[in-house]
Amino acid sequence: MYEDKTLVCKDCGSEFIFSAGEQEYFAEKGLMNEPQRCKPCRAARKNAGRGERTFYTGVCATCGKEAKVPFEPKDGRPVYCSECFAKLNEE
């Protein structure tokens, strides 16, 4: 069976645990190599290529509050704040 392993991140040098559950998952997916980076360094590396995300301000079509959205609002198309958007997607 698998046992937790302590590995060292090749980016920041900190120790991290490669859990038995993660090892089992890696084996199921056919991944042969152990992770080389801790979770924070993997996340930073993954997001590094994306660049800054631009947010635009609009007025929520439902409640009238300010809404910040990741796209430029167009005239005639509704914009929703995160709370109203979540309510719409519950239905």
PAPA-925525 format. One record per residue: residue number from 1; residue in three letters; y, z, x of N, C-alpha, C, CB in turn. Coordinates in Angstrom, 2 decimals. Atoms other than C-alpha are relative to their C-alpha. Glycine has a CB too. Layout:
BEGIN
+------+------+---------+---------+---------+---------+---------+---------+---------+---------+---------+---------+---------+---------+
! resi ! resn !     n_v !     n_w !     n_u !    ca_v !    ca_w !    ca_u !     c_v !     c_w !     c_u !    cb_v !    cb_w !    cb_u !
+------+------+---------+---------+---------+---------+---------+---------+---------+---------+---------+---------+---------+---------+
!  NUM !  Ala !       Y !       Z !       X !       Y !       Z !       X !       Y !       Z !       X !       Y !       Z !       X !
...
+------+------+---------+---------+---------+---------+---------+---------+---------+---------+---------+---------+---------+---------+
// end
This chain:
BEGIN
+------+------+---------+---------+---------+---------+---------+---------+---------+---------+---------+---------+---------+---------+
! resi ! resn !     n_v !     n_w !     n_u !    ca_v !    ca_w !    ca_u !     c_v !     c_w !     c_u !    cb_v !    cb_w !    cb_u !
+------+------+---------+---------+---------+---------+---------+---------+---------+---------+---------+---------+---------+---------+
!    1 !  Met !   -1.19 !    0.00 !    0.84 !    0.00 !    0.00 !    0.00 !    1.25 !    0.00 !    0.88 !    0.00 !    1.22 !   -0.95 !
!    2 !  Tyr !   -1.28 !    0.04 !   -0.70 !    3.65 !   -0.06 !    0.92 !    0.58 !    1.40 !    0.12 !    0.98 !   -0.93 !   -0.74 !
!    3 !  Glu !   -0.72 !   -1.25 !   -0.21 !    5.70 !    2.81 !    2.33 !    1.44 !   -0.34 !    0.36 !   -0.67 !    0.86 !    1.12 !
!    4 !  Asp !   -1.41 !    0.21 !   -0.34 !    9.48 !    3.14 !    2.65 !    0.15 !   -0.14 !    1.52 !    0.87 !    1.17 !   -0.52 !
!    5 !  Lys !   -0.29 !    0.21 !   -1.42 !   10.78 !    1.85 !    6.00 !    1.48 !    0.17 !    0.23 !   -0.48 !   -1.41 !    0.46 !
!    6 !  Thr !   -1.39 !   -0.10 !   -0.39 !   14.01 !    2.66 !    7.76 !    0.29 !   -1.17 !    0.94 !    0.32 !    1.37 !    0.68 !
!    7 !  Leu !   -0.39 !    1.15 !   -0.79 !   15.67 !   -0.48 !    9.12 !    1.45 !    0.18 !    0.46 !   -0.16 !   -1.32 !   -0.81 !
!    8 !  Val !   -1.37 !   -0.06 !   -0.51 !   18.91 !   -1.03 !   11.07 !    0.69 !   -1.33 !   -0.32 !    0.02 !    0.28 !    1.55 !
!    9 !  Cys !   -0.77 !    1.19 !    0.37 !   21.54 !   -3.46 !    9.75 !    0.52 !   -0.70 !    1.25 !    1.18 !    0.39 !   -0.94 !
!   10 !  Lys !   -0.44 !    0.74 !   -1.18 !   22.31 !   -6.21 !   12.24 !    1.51 !   -0.25 !    0.02 !   -0.73 !   -1.32 !    0.08 !
!   11 !  Asp !   -1.45 !    0.18 !    0.03 !   25.95 !   -6.42 !   11.09 !    0.75 !    1.29 !    0.33 !    0.43 !   -0.50 !   -1.37 !
!   12 !  Cys !   -0.78 !   -1.23 !   -0.17 !   27.17 !   -2.83 !   10.86 !   -0.74 !    1.07 !    0.81 !    0.36 !    0.56 !   -1.34 !
!   13 !  Gly !    0.76 !   -0.94 !   -0.80 !   24.37 !   -1.00 !   12.71 !   -0.46 !    1.25 !   -0.72 !    0.80 !    0.40 !    1.16 !
!   14 !  Ser !    0.43 !   -1.20 !    0.74 !   23.76 !    1.55 !    9.96 !   -1.45 !   -0.14 !   -0.42 !    0.90 !    0.23 !   -1.24 !
!   15 !  Glu !    1.39 !    0.00 !    0.45 !   20.29 !    2.56 !    8.90 !   -0.03 !   -0.13 !   -1.52 !   -0.73 !    1.30 !    0.45 !
!   16 !  Phe !    0.20 !    0.11 !    1.45 !   19.04 !    1.63 !    5.43 !   -1.49 !    0.01 !   -0.29 !    0.66 !   -1.29 !   -0.56 !
!   17 !  Ile !    1.39 !   -0.11 !    0.41 !   15.81 !    2.11 !    3.51 !   -0.45 !   -1.31 !   -0.64 !   -0.20 !    1.18 !   -0.97 !
!   18 !  Phe !    0.69 !    1.14 !    0.62 !   13.56 !   -0.86 !    2.74 !   -1.15 !    0.64 !   -0.79 !   -0.53 !   -1.08 !    1.09 !
!   19 !  Ser !    0.92 !   -0.79 !    0.82 !   11.73 !    0.78 !   -0.16 !   -1.33 !   -0.71 !   -0.22 !    0.64 !    0.33 !   -1.33 !
!   20 !  Ala !    1.32 !    0.54 !    0.30 !    8.09 !    0.31 !   -1.07 !    0.09 !   -1.02 !   -1.14 !   -0.99 !    1.14 !   -0.36 !
!   21 !  Gly !   -0.19 !    0.91 !    1.13 !    9.21 !   -1.32 !   -4.33 !    0.62 !   -1.32 !    0.44 !    0.87 !    0.64 !   -1.06 !
!   22 !  Glu !   -0.61 !    1.23 !   -0.52 !   11.41 !   -3.79 !   -2.48 !   -1.00 !   -0.80 !    0.81 !    1.23 !    0.34 !    0.86 !
!   23 !  Gln !    1.02 !    0.69 !   -0.79 !    8.57 !   -4.60 !   -0.09 !   -0.99 !   -0.72 !   -0.90 !   -0.74 !    1.00 !    0.92 !
!   24 !  Glu !    0.93 !    0.61 !    0.95 !    6.26 !   -5.27 !   -3.02 !    0.63 !   -1.24 !   -0.65 !   -0.42 !    1.01 !   -1.09 !
!   25 !  Tyr !   -0.72 !    1.13 !    0.58 !    8.89 !   -7.52 !   -4.62 !    0.06 !   -1.17 !    0.97 !    1.42 !    0.42 !   -0.40 !
!   26 !  Phe !   -0.05 !    1.04 !   -1.02 !    9.34 !   -9.44 !   -1.35 !   -1.34 !   -0.70 !    0.11 !    0.41 !    0.60 !    1.36 !
!   27 !  Ala !    1.34 !    0.57 !   -0.12 !    5.57 !   -9.93 !   -1.13 !   -0.33 !   -0.88 !   -1.20 !   -1.04 !    1.12 !    0.14 !
!   28 !  Glu !    0.26 !    0.78 !    1.21 !    5.33 !  -11.16 !   -4.75 !    0.73 !   -1.34 !    0.04 !    0.43 !    0.79 !   -1.24 !
!   29 !  Lys !   -0.81 !    1.22 !   -0.07 !    8.07 !  -13.73 !   -4.07 !   -0.35 !   -0.85 !    1.22 !    1.47 !    0.35 !    0.04 !
!   30 !  Gly !    0.40 !    0.76 !   -1.17 !    6.39 !  -14.87 !   -0.85 !    0.97 !    0.09 !    1.16 !   -0.18 !   -1.43 !   -0.37 !
!   31 !  Leu !   -0.97 !   -0.18 !   -1.07 !    9.20 !  -13.60 !    1.37 !   -0.67 !    0.75 !    1.14 !    1.27 !    0.75 !   -0.51 !
!   32 !  Met !    0.75 !   -0.56 !   -1.11 !    7.74 !  -12.89 !    4.79 !    0.84 !    0.91 !    0.90 !   -0.59 !   -1.11 !    0.82 !
!   33 !  Asn !   -0.86 !   -0.75 !   -0.91 !   10.75 !  -11.43 !    6.66 !    0.63 !    1.20 !   -0.70 !    1.10 !   -0.91 !    0.56 !
!   34 !  Glu !   -0.70 !   -1.18 !    0.52 !   12.24 !   -7.98 !    6.21 !    1.50 !   -0.31 !   -0.04 !   -0.29 !    1.26 !    0.88 !
!   35 !  Pro !   -1.45 !    0.21 !    0.02 !   15.94 !   -7.80 !    5.29 !    0.63 !    0.40 !    1.33 !    0.65 !    0.79 !   -1.15 !
!   36 !  Gln !   -0.69 !   -0.27 !   -1.26 !   18.26 !   -7.85 !    8.30 !    1.30 !    0.77 !   -0.20 !    0.30 !   -1.30 !    0.71 !
!   37 !  Arg !   -1.29 !   -0.63 !    0.29 !   21.34 !   -6.42 !    6.56 !   -0.16 !    1.02 !   -1.13 !    1.05 !   -1.06 !   -0.38 !
!   38 !  Cys !   -0.03 !   -0.98 !    1.07 !   22.06 !   -3.38 !    4.39 !    0.62 !   -0.65 !   -1.25 !    0.81 !    1.28 !    0.42 !
!   39 !  Lys !   -0.50 !    0.58 !    1.24 !   23.04 !   -3.98 !    0.75 !    1.50 !   -0.27 !    0.02 !   -0.33 !    0.91 !   -1.15 !
!   40 !  Pro !   -1.44 !    0.32 !   -0.03 !   26.82 !   -3.63 !    1.31 !    0.32 !   -1.21 !    0.88 !    0.79 !    1.21 !    0.51 !
!   41 !  Cys !   -0.25 !    1.15 !   -0.88 !   26.72 !   -6.13 !    4.21 !   -0.52 !   -1.30 !   -0.62 !   -0.65 !    0.23 !    1.37 !
!   42 !  Arg !    0.50 !    1.20 !    0.70 !   24.57 !   -8.56 !    2.18 !    0.99 !   -0.43 !   -1.07 !   -1.39 !    0.27 !   -0.64 !
!   43 !  Ala !   -0.96 !    0.33 !    1.06 !   27.06 !   -8.36 !   -0.70 !    1.28 !   -0.59 !    0.60 !    0.34 !    1.26 !   -0.83 !
!   44 !  Ala !   -1.22 !    0.51 !   -0.65 !   30.03 !   -8.88 !    1.65 !   -0.22 !   -1.41 !    0.51 !    0.42 !    0.92 !    1.17 !
!   45 !  Arg !    0.31 !    1.33 !   -0.51 !   28.35 !  -11.88 !    3.25 !   -0.11 !   -1.02 !   -1.14 !   -1.30 !    0.03 !    0.80 !
!   46 !  Lys !    0.16 !    0.88 !    1.16 !   27.47 !  -13.37 !   -0.14 !    1.36 !   -0.37 !   -0.59 !   -0.87 !    0.68 !   -1.07 !
!   47 !  Asn !   -1.31 !    0.22 !    0.61 !   31.06 !  -13.00 !   -1.41 !    1.01 !   -0.62 !    0.96 !    0.54 !    1.30 !   -0.52 !
!   48 !  Ala !   -0.95 !    0.50 !   -0.99 !   32.73 !  -14.17 !    1.82 !    0.33 !   -1.48 !   -0.23 !   -0.56 !    0.19 !    1.41 !
!   49 !  Gly !   -0.22 !    1.42 !    0.19 !   32.35 !  -17.87 !    0.98 !    0.73 !   -0.35 !   -1.28 !   -1.29 !   -0.71 !    0.03 !
!   50 !  Arg !   -0.61 !    0.27 !    1.30 !   33.82 !  -17.54 !   -2.48 !    1.51 !   -0.06 !    0.03 !   -0.42 !    1.04 !   -0.98 !
!   51 !  Gly !   -1.46 !   -0.02 !   -0.04 !   37.41 !  -16.84 !   -1.52 !    0.57 !    0.86 !   -1.10 !    0.55 !   -1.40 !   -0.10 !
!   52 !  Glu !   -0.68 !   -0.81 !    1.00 !   39.98 !  -15.08 !   -3.64 !   -0.08 !   -0.67 !   -1.36 !    1.46 !    0.22 !    0.39 !
!   53 !  Arg !    0.05 !    0.51 !    1.36 !   39.69 !  -15.45 !   -7.38 !    1.39 !    0.20 !   -0.63 !   -1.11 !    0.72 !   -0.84 !
!   54 !  Thr !   -1.31 !   -0.06 !    0.63 !   42.89 !  -16.22 !   -9.27 !   -0.16 !    0.36 !   -1.47 !    0.76 !   -1.34 !    0.16 !
!   55 !  Phe !    0.01 !   -0.38 !    1.41 !   43.51 !  -14.52 !  -12.59 !    1.34 !   -0.37 !   -0.63 !   -0.28 !    1.51 !   -0.18 !
!   56 !  Tyr !   -1.18 !    0.39 !    0.76 !   45.97 !  -15.66 !  -15.24 !    0.20 !    0.97 !   -1.14 !   -0.14 !   -1.45 !   -0.52 !
!   57 !  Thr !   -0.33 !   -0.91 !    1.08 !   47.73 !  -13.68 !  -17.93 !    0.22 !   -0.80 !   -1.28 !    1.25 !    0.85 !    0.34 !
!   58 !  Gly !   -0.18 !    0.60 !    1.31 !   47.57 !  -14.55 !  -21.60 !    0.11 !    1.10 !   -1.04 !   -1.16 !   -0.96 !   -0.34 !
!   59 !  Val !   -0.09 !   -0.95 !    1.10 !   47.90 !  -12.87 !  -24.99 !   -1.28 !   -0.12 !   -0.82 !    1.27 !   -0.24 !   -0.88 !
!   60 !  Cys !    1.26 !   -0.01 !    0.75 !   44.70 !  -11.85 !  -26.78 !    0.24 !   -0.51 !   -1.41 !   -0.61 !    1.41 !   -0.03 !
!   61 !  Ala !   -0.15 !    0.61 !    1.33 !   44.26 !  -13.92 !  -29.95 !   -0.39 !    0.96 !   -1.11 !   -0.85 !   -1.26 !   -0.09 !
!   62 !  Thr !    0.45 !   -0.95 !    1.02 !   42.67 !  -10.96 !  -31.77 !    0.93 !    1.20 !   -0.12 !   -1.40 !    0.47 !    0.32 !
!   63 !  Cys !   -0.76 !   -1.26 !    0.08 !   44.63 !   -7.82 !  -30.86 !    1.43 !   -0.12 !    0.52 !   -0.71 !    1.07 !    0.79 !
!   64 !  Gly !   -1.35 !    0.20 !   -0.49 !   47.76 !   -9.22 !  -29.16 !    0.33 !    0.67 !    1.33 !    0.95 !    0.47 !   -1.01 !
!   65 !  Lys !   -0.23 !   -0.63 !   -1.30 !   47.33 !   -7.22 !  -25.94 !   -0.04 !   -1.05 !    1.10 !   -1.05 !    1.10 !    0.27 !
!   66 !  Glu !    0.04 !    0.88 !   -1.16 !   47.76 !   -8.75 !  -22.50 !   -1.46 !   -0.16 !    0.45 !    0.88 !    0.57 !    1.17 !
!   67 !  Ala !    1.36 !    0.28 !   -0.44 !   44.56 !  -10.42 !  -21.29 !    0.05 !   -0.72 !    1.34 !   -0.77 !   -0.85 !   -1.05 !
!   68 !  Lys !    0.10 !    0.67 !   -1.31 !   43.75 !  -11.32 !  -17.68 !   -1.31 !   -0.77 !    0.00 !    0.06 !    1.04 !    1.20 !
!   69 !  Val !    1.18 !    0.88 !    0.06 !   41.37 !  -14.28 !  -17.48 !   -0.09 !   -0.85 !    1.27 !    0.07 !   -0.91 !   -1.25 !
!   70 !  Pro !    0.17 !    0.77 !   -1.23 !   39.88 !  -16.31 !  -14.59 !    0.23 !   -1.50 !   -0.16 !   -1.37 !    0.23 !    0.54 !
!   71 !  Phe !   -0.31 !    1.42 !    0.22 !   41.10 !  -19.63 !  -16.02 !    1.42 !   -0.09 !   -0.54 !   -1.02 !   -0.66 !   -0.99 !
!   72 !  Glu !   -1.36 !    0.18 !    0.48 !   44.49 !  -21.05 !  -16.89 !   -0.02 !   -0.26 !   -1.50 !    0.70 !   -1.16 !    0.73 !
!   73 !  Pro !   -0.01 !    0.18 !    1.45 !   45.09 !  -20.62 !  -20.64 !    0.70 !   -1.29 !   -0.40 !    0.66 !    1.18 !   -0.69 !
!   74 !  Lys !   -0.57 !    1.24 !    0.52 !   45.79 !  -23.86 !  -22.50 !    0.53 !    0.23 !   -1.41 !   -1.06 !   -1.14 !    0.01 !
!   75 !  Asp !   -0.56 !   -0.13 !    1.34 !   47.92 !  -24.20 !  -25.62 !   -1.04 !   -0.41 !   -1.04 !    1.27 !   -0.86 !   -0.14 !
!   76 !  Gly !    0.92 !    0.31 !    1.08 !   45.92 !  -24.15 !  -28.83 !   -1.40 !    0.56 !    0.18 !   -0.08 !   -1.47 !   -0.16 !
!   77 !  Arg !    1.32 !   -0.59 !   -0.24 !   42.89 !  -22.45 !  -27.25 !    0.15 !    1.51 !    0.08 !   -0.65 !   -0.56 !    1.31 !
!   78 !  Pro !   -0.16 !   -1.46 !    0.01 !   42.39 !  -18.72 !  -27.91 !   -0.43 !    0.63 !    1.32 !   -0.79 !    0.60 !   -1.13 !
!   79 !  Val !    0.34 !   -0.82 !   -1.15 !   42.29 !  -16.17 !  -25.11 !   -0.26 !    1.39 !   -0.55 !    1.15 !    0.00 !    1.10 !
!   80 !  Tyr !    0.35 !   -1.33 !    0.48 !   40.66 !  -12.76 !  -25.60 !    0.02 !    1.01 !    1.15 !   -1.38 !   -0.02 !   -0.67 !
!   81 !  Cys !    0.11 !   -1.08 !   -0.98 !   41.01 !   -9.45 !  -23.77 !   -1.48 !    0.35 !    0.14 !    0.86 !    1.25 !   -0.42 !
!   82 !  Ser !    1.41 !   -0.28 !   -0.25 !   37.77 !   -8.07 !  -22.36 !   -0.65 !    0.76 !   -1.15 !   -0.16 !    0.78 !    1.29 !
!   83 !  Glu !    0.56 !   -0.77 !    1.12 !   37.31 !   -5.64 !  -25.28 !   -0.31 !   -0.91 !   -1.19 !    0.98 !    1.11 !   -0.42 !
!   84 !  Cys !    0.21 !    0.91 !    1.14 !   37.72 !   -8.30 !  -27.98 !   -1.07 !   -1.03 !    0.32 !    1.31 !   -0.71 !   -0.39 !
!   85 !  Phe !    1.02 !    0.97 !   -0.40 !   35.60 !  -10.77 !  -26.02 !   -1.39 !    0.62 !   -0.12 !    0.25 !   -0.48 !    1.44 !
!   86 !  Ala !    1.29 !   -0.69 !    0.09 !   32.78 !   -8.20 !  -25.84 !   -0.41 !    0.14 !   -1.47 !    0.07 !    1.38 !    0.68 !
!   87 !  Lys !    0.30 !   -0.13 !    1.44 !   33.02 !   -7.62 !  -29.63 !   -0.47 !   -1.34 !   -0.57 !    1.24 !    0.51 !   -0.77 !
!   88 !  Leu !    0.40 !    1.34 !    0.49 !   32.79 !  -11.39 !  -30.27 !   -1.41 !   -0.34 !    0.41 !    0.96 !   -1.07 !    0.52 !
!   89 !  Asn !    1.33 !    0.34 !   -0.52 !   29.65 !  -11.66 !  -28.16 !   -1.09 !    0.92 !   -0.51 !    0.00 !    0.03 !    1.49 !
!   90 !  Glu !    0.99 !   -0.89 !    0.60 !   27.93 !   -8.75 !  -29.94 !   -0.58 !   -0.61 !   -1.26 !    0.62 !    1.38 !   -0.32 !
!   91 !  Glu !    0.39 !    0.54 !    1.30 !   27.75 !  -10.69 !  -33.18 !   -1.03 !   -1.09 !    0.09 !    1.19 !   -0.53 !   -0.71 !
+------+------+---------+---------+---------+---------+---------+---------+---------+---------+---------+---------+---------+---------+
// end
